[in-house]
Amino acid sequence: MANYFAWFGRRSEPCRVSGRFQFWIPPGVKVDVSDRRVTIQGPKGTLSWEVPECTRVTVSDGKIIVTRTGDDRREKAMHGLTRALLNNMVIGVTQGYSKRLEIHGVGFKASVQGNTLVLNLGYSHPVVYTIPPDIKITVEENTKILVEGIDKQKVGQVAAEIRAFYPPEPYKGKGIRYVGEQIRRKEGKTAQ
């Protein structure tokens, strides 16, 4: 494979660009590649993903190596995406992912009952959300929700679905928001 060099900015040193990414497999993680299906197994669980046709994944010397078949724009994009998703899978099966949400509003609260999350958000009825099987949700102090799992995309999706039941409104700040999320507040209308 040929090495490519590109010049960035005003520096006089070349920055190496090649069609190959690699990263280390942590101890306790097993990676299996069969055809285009990559399965990563670790202490927290197992994740599997089918790699795009324009990339190849191999495992050697304790490293996952991702290479691409060509140099067009789409293949370069898929190459970087494949490396990022495989890295997310390795982190997921070793450490896991979590998202924290908080509920703001008088009388707003949440509770977990079996495999459902029950939200009282000021509607005439409680909002019931069925928790997916590979996601764990815990509620602290009735207003703090913790979503945990090994799949980064699924954890983010579940947190976004919960937030969508009552997104934070800009006037009083009531609603469900991510911890640390800044809400742009608006001033209410005044009588003149």
N, C-alpha and C positions, 0 to 999 in steps of 0.2 A: 504494500500500500504506500502510495506516495505521500510525502509530507508537504503540507501547504503552509505558506507563511503569509501573513497579512500585516499591513502597517496601520496602526491606530494612532490618531492624533499627531502630535509633533515629535513624538519620541523617535529615537534613532534605533531602538531595539525591536526586533520582530516579535510578534505574538504568534505562537504556534496554533494553527487550526488544523484539525484532522478529523476524519470521519469515524472516530472511535471514542466511546466513553467507557470508563470502567470505575467500579467502586468496590470496596471490600465487603465481604459477607461477615457480619459479626458472629462471635461464637454462639452456638445454640440455635442457629438458623440453618435450615436445610432448603436448598433451591433445586428444583427439578424442572428441566426443560425437555418437553417432548413435542416435536413439530413446532408449532407456533404458540403453544400453551405453556405459560410459565407458572409454576406453583411454588409459593414460598411459605414455609412452615416454621413457626417459632413458638416461644413459650406462651404467647397470648392467643394463638390460633393459626388458621391457615387461610391464605388468600390466593386466588388464581386469576389469571388474566391472559387474554389472547393478544399476542403481539401483532402489529400491522405487518403486511407482507413486505414492505420496503425496508424493514429492519430485521437484523438477526441478533439473537441473544445466545451467548455461550457462557459456560462456567468453567474456569480453570484457575488453579493455584489460589483458591479462596477468594476469587474476584468474579463479579458479574461483568461481562464485557458486552457492550451494545455497539453494533456496527450497522452502517446503512449500505444499501446496495447501489445507490446513485448519488448524484450531487445536485439534483434540482431542488427548488425551493420547498416543495411539499415533503420530499424525503428528508430534508434537513429538519423541518418542523416536526415530523413524526419521530425522528431520531431523538431530538431533545425531549419530546413528550414521553417517549418510551423510557428514557433514562429517569426522568422525574417520577413517573408513575411507579416504576420498579423500586426506586429509592423510598417513595412513600409507603409501598407495601412492606419493605424491610423494616422501616421505622414502626409501622403499624403492628406487625407481629412481635416486635420486641418491646416497645414502649406503649403503644396505643395512642389514640387521639381523644381529645375532649374539647367541648365547647360549653361555656357557661352563659346562662341567660338569667336576667333578673326581671321581676314583675314590679311595676310601679302603678299605684292607684289604690284608693281607699276601698277596702273590702276585696281586693284582688288577691287570689291565692291559688296554689297548686298542690296536688297530692297524687301519689302513685297508689293505685288500687289494682293489685294483680299485674296484668300485662297492659294496663291502660294508664294514661296520664289524664287526670281530671283537672280542668282549669275553670275557676270561677272568675270571670272577667267582666262582670257587670251586665251581662246579657240576661234574658229571662230564663235561660237554661244553662247548665254547665256544659262546657266544651269537652268532649271525650276524644282522646287521641290514642289509637292503638300503637303500642311500642313494637317496632320491628324485632324479630327474634335475635339478631346479632347486635343489638344496641341496648345499652344499660342506661336507664334514666333514674337519677336520685333527686329528691327535693329536700332542701335544707331551709329551715325557718319559714316555711310556707311560701316564700317569695324567690328563692334561688333554685334554679334548675341546672343540673349537671348532666350533659349528654356525653356518654363514653362509648368507644368502640375501636375496632382495629382498622376499619376502612375509612380513610380520611374523607372521601367524597360522601359516603353515606352519613357520617357524623354531621358534616356540614349541611347536608340536605335535610336531615331530621330537625336540626336546630332552626333552619330557615322555615320549615313547615310550622314549627311551634310558634316562632316569632310572627308568622303571617296571620295567626288567629286574632291578634290585636297589635298591629305595628304601633310604635310610639307616635303619639300625635304631637304636633309642634306647639300647641297652646299651653297645656298643663303638663305635658311630658308623660301622660299616662300610657301604659301599654307594656309590651314585652320587648326587651332590648338585650343585646349582647352586653356582657360586662365590659365596661370601658368605652362603649359606643357613645359618641357625642351626638346629641340631638340638637339641631338648630331650632331654637325657640323663636316664636313669633309673638308680637305684641297683639293683644286683643283689640277689637274696634272700640273706640271711645265715642260717647255722645258729645256733640258740640253745641 
